[in-house]
Amino acid sequence: MGIVGRSADNAVRICAVMVAAGSPLCIPTAACGAQEQADPDRIEQQDSAAAPGNTLVPIPVLFYQPETKLGFGVAATYYFRTSGSDPTARPSTLTPVLVYTTNKQVIALFAGDVYASRERYRFELEAGYTLFPTSFWGIGNDTPDDAEEDYTPRTISLALQAQRQVFSGWYVGLSVLTGYRALVEADSNGLIESGSVPGVEDGWVIGAGLMVSWDTRSSSVYPRSGGYNRFVATLHNGVFGSDYNFASFTLDLRKYIPVLSSHVLALRGLGMASAGIPPFDLTPQLGGDALLRGFFGGRYRDRQLLAFQAEYRLPVWWRIGAVGFVGAGQVADAFGDVRFGRFHTNAGLGLRFLLSETEGLNIRADWGWGLDRSSSGFYLGLGEAF
């Protein structure tokens, strides 16, 4: 994941409702960061554009999250196939996006996803600019609610990734990440401005990474069976020109179990670790629309993270579906500090409206509650949380 995907909170993703396209686009922003933070999971363009020929599709963008409030913008996706590709092969895509939110956040992104040699090779490009006012409560698993302070980071970034299929379902890849991050504004009497938080200095964040994944999902949009397992290791070092020296590791394990005729039990386990001192806004973080819904994205952050989620998905009537979900997560300075009684927990309910029967693509409306804190959140977007 590029720096643009991690510029504010490690779990925030913006899922754009593409009214005109009928296919999903999930933009990892603000430290996905998960959202990657991160998520490290970006919903792939699917078969809705599988017809031969090149196509340009304009896309309105609309979403809502506690971290952004109402967000809106414009995008376009250009579908094409590389020379010699099978006409029925998955299309390559180029997607520019411009988003503004009522929290005065700006996100400009250009993403490319190119398949070659009968889909044995996949190349990803992500270049972006973000200006993302957000909140910070300090580092640690037990930061108090009244410690909240505002800050505004600005990032410019570029990420390149190449993957190759080595066996059925197995992929290996390399990535190069570069970005410049700077704090535009911070509370004058806050922890960030005082300099007491490690990793607040402006500078270049440059690194290289290795990834291995095993993907047996029946669909990347709405999996009904199979699993998705991914390990990513990234080194940022002065040898590459980085002002920060640290390593990050992510292990993401997902399983989808069919229940009854059309119900699905989705399970996820996530571990993230940092060695060295990363920028404070690139540390693993809990909260957001993909990880512990009901907690603000980045509400808890530290160098290590361990989280678990379960979601039960079922049809209700016509194109309407419902979900129920629970989760638990914890951050710590070291994994040896993780304790059973220190997990933050959440639960919630959601509604789904099916846009594409072929792909199982849903508009998602979720209400999440933090069970151990008086927090809650409403999320509107496209596609599933994981």
N, C-alpha and C positions, 0 to 999 in steps of 0.2 A: 504494500500500500504506500502510495506516495505521501509526501509531507502535506499536500493539500488535503488529503483525507484525514489528517490528524491535527489540524491547525488549532482547534479549540478544545474539544472534548473527545475522549477516546472511544465513545460509543455512539455518537450521533451519526445517523445516516439520513439523507433526504431522499425519500421515495417519491418520484414525480408521477402524478397521474397524467398519462399521455392520452388525452381524449381522442386524438385523431389517429393514433398509431395502432392501437390494439396489441402492443408488445411492451414489455417492461423495461424501465431504465431505473437503476438504483444508483444514486450518486453518493459515494462515501464522502462525507464532508465533516468538518469540525472534529477531526481526530478519530475517526472511525476505526479516523481516526481513527470500528470498530470497528464505531463504531464501530472498523474495522472495524471502536471502539469502536481499523481498524478495523469490523466485520470484515473481518477480512473477507466476506462473501458479497460479491456483486452479482445481482441477477442478470443472467446472460440473455442476449437477444435470441429468440427462438424461431420456430418454424413459420410464424406469421409472415415472414419476409422471405420464404424459401423459394419463391418462384424465380425463374431465370430473369436476368436483366438487372440494371441498376435503378435504384429508386431513392428519391429524396422525400422524407416525410417530416413536415413541420409538427411541432409538439407543444401544446400548452402545458404548463407546469403548475400544480397546486398541491399543497400539503400543509399539515399543522403538527407542531410538536411543542412541548413546554419550553424547549431550548430556543426555539425560533419564533414561536407564535405562528401566525399565518405567513406562509411563504408562497411566492408566485414568480413566474418568469416565463421564458421562452427557450425552446431548444429545437433541434432538428437532428434527424438521423439519416445518414446516407448509407444505404445497403448496396454492397457490391460483392463480386467474387474475383479472386485473383486468377491470373491467366492459367488455363488448363484445369480449373476446378470443375468438378461434376456439377451440372445444373441443379441437382437436388441437394447438394451439400449445404451445410450451415453457412449463411452469408457472413461476410465481414462487415464491420460497421465503423463509421466515423460520426461522432456526436459532439457538437458544441452546445454549451448550456450557459445561460445567464439567469441568475436567481437573486431576488431581493426579498427580505422578510420585514415584517412589521417591528422586529427588534433591531432594525437598521443594519442587518447583516448582508454582505454582498458575497456572492459566490460566482466566479467565472471559471468554467471548466471546458477543456477539450479532451475527449476520450476516444481512443481508437482500439478496436478489437479485430485483429486480422488473422484469418486461418489460411494455411498454405499446405501444399503437398497432401491433398486428400485429408485435411484436418489433422495430420500427424503433428503439425507445428502450429503453435498459437503465439501471437505477438500482441502485447498490450502496451498502450501509451496513455499516460495521463499527465496533462499539463494544466496548471491552475493558479488562480489568484483568489485569496479569501481575505475579507475583513470581517471579523466575527466577534462582536461584543458578547461576553458571556460572564459566568460567575465562577468563583473559586472559594473553597472552604478550607484550604490547607491540605497538607499531605498526611495521610493516615486513614485508618479504618474507623476512628471514633471522633472525627472532627465535629464540633458543635454547630448547630444550625445558625447561631448568632454570629459565627465567624465569617459569614458570607461577604464577599467583596467583589466588585466588578473589575474586569480588565478587558482590553481589546487587543488581540494579536492580529498581525498581518503576515501572510505567508505567500511566497511565490515558489512554485515547485515544478519538478519534472520527474516522472518515474517511467522506466522502461522495463519490460518483462518479456522473457522468451521461455516457452515451455515446449517440451516434446513428449509425446506419448511413447512409453517404453514397453508397456504391456497393456492388455485390455483393462481400462479403468485407471491405470497408473500413469502419472505424469511427473516429470522432473523439470525444474526450471531455474533460471538465474534472473536476478533483477539488479538494476542500478537506480538509486534514489538520490536526488539532490534537491535542496530547497533552502531558501533564506527566510528566517522567521525573526520578527521584531515585535516588541510590545509598543503599541501606539499610545496606550493610555492605561493607567492603573490607579486605584484609590490611593490618595496621598498618604493616608494613615494605615494602609493595609500591609499584609505580610509580603506581598510581591514587591511593592515599592521600597520596603525596608531592606531588601536584599537577603532576608533570612531564609528564603526558599531556595534550595539548590536548583540550578538549571534555569534561571530566569534571564540570563544574558542573551542579547541579540547575537545572531551569528548564522553561519552556514551549517547545515546538517546534511552530510553526504555519506553514502554508504553503499554496500553491495550485499546481496542476499542469495540464499539457496532455499528452494521450496520443493517439497515432495507431497503429492496428493493421491488419494485413492477415492474415486468417485463412482459409485454404483447406483446413484439415485435414478428413479424412473423418470424424473423431470427435475430440472434445476429451478423451475418456477413454482410448482406445487408437487413436491415429491410425495408419492403414496407408498413407496417401499424403497429399500436400499439404504445406503449410507454415504456420508461424505466425511473424509478424514484428511486433515491437512497439517503439515508441520512446516513452519517458516523460521529461518534463522537469518538475521541481518546484522552486519557489523558496520558501525560508523566509526571512522578513524581519521586522524590527522594525515595519514598516508594518502587518503583520497582528497584531502583539502578540507576536511570537516573541522569546525571549531569545537565540536563535541566528540568525545570518545566514549562509546558505550555499545553494548550488544543487546539485541532483543530477540526473544524466542516466543513462538506461539504454537500451541497444540490445540486444534479445534476438532472435536469428535461429535458427529451427528448421526442419529439413527432414526429411520422412519418405519413404523410398524403398522401394517394394515390391520384394522379391527372391524369386525362385522363386514358389511358389504362395501361401505364407502367411507367409513370413519378412519382417521389416522391418529396415531400417537407419535408425536415428534419429541425426541430427546436430544439434549445437547450438553456436552461438558467442555469447558474452556479453561485452559491454563495459559497464563502469560507471565513472562519473566524478563527482567532487565538486569544487566550486569554493568556496573559503572554508573555514571550520573547522566541520565538523559535530560533533555529539556523538560521542565515540569509539566508542560501541556502535551507531552508525548508519552507520559507514563501510563501504564494500564489503568483503566478507569471503569467504574460501575455506573450504570444508569443509562437512560436514553431509550429509543424505540426498539432496540434490538437486544438489550441486555438489562434485565431488571426494570421493566416498564413500571412506572410509578415513581422512580427516583430520577431526579434531574441528571442529564448526561454529564458525567464527571463529578458527581456529588462526592464520591469517594475515589481516591487515587493514591497509588503507591507503586513501588518498583515491582511487586509481584501481585498476581491476581488469580483467584480460583473461583469458578462459577458453574452452576448447574441450572438447567431449565427443562421444563416439561410442558407440552401443550397438547391438548386434545381437540381435534378438528372434526366437525361433523356438518353434514348438510341439514337444513331445516325445512325449506319449502322453496320450490321454483329455483331461482338463482341465489337465494339467501342462505348463508351458513352461519355457524357460530363456533366460537372457541372458548376454552377455559385454560388458564395457564398459571403456573407457579414457578418460583425460582429462588435461588439462594446464591449469594456471592460474598466474597471477602477480599480485601487487599491487605498487604503487609509489606514491611521492608524486606523480610526474608521469609521463605516458605516455612522455616522452622518456627516462625511466630504465628502461623495459622492455628486457630483453636476452634473447636466445634461450636462453642457457645458464642462466637463472635461473628457468625454469618448474618448478613442482612438478607431479609426475605421479602418476597413480593407475591401478589396474586392478582388475577384480573380476569375480565371477560371481554369478548370482542364479537363484532358482527362482520360478516363478509358479504360482498355482492360480486357475483361472478361476471366478469367482463368477457372472458374467452373460454368457452367450453372445451375447445381443443387443447389449450395450454393449462387450464385451471387457474387462470390469472384473476386475482381478486382485488377489489378495492377494500382496504382494511381500515376499520375503526375500532380502536382498543381503549379500554379504560383499565389502568393499572394502579395498584395501591402498594405503598411500602408498609409492610405489616409491623415492622419494628420501629417505624418513624411515622409521624403525621405528614405523609407526603402522598401525592397522587398525580396522575398525568393522563391526558387524553392525546391520542395519536391518530392521525388520519394520513393515509398514504397508499402505496400500491405494493402488492406482494406480501409475503409472510415475513415474520420477524427473523426466522431462520429455517 
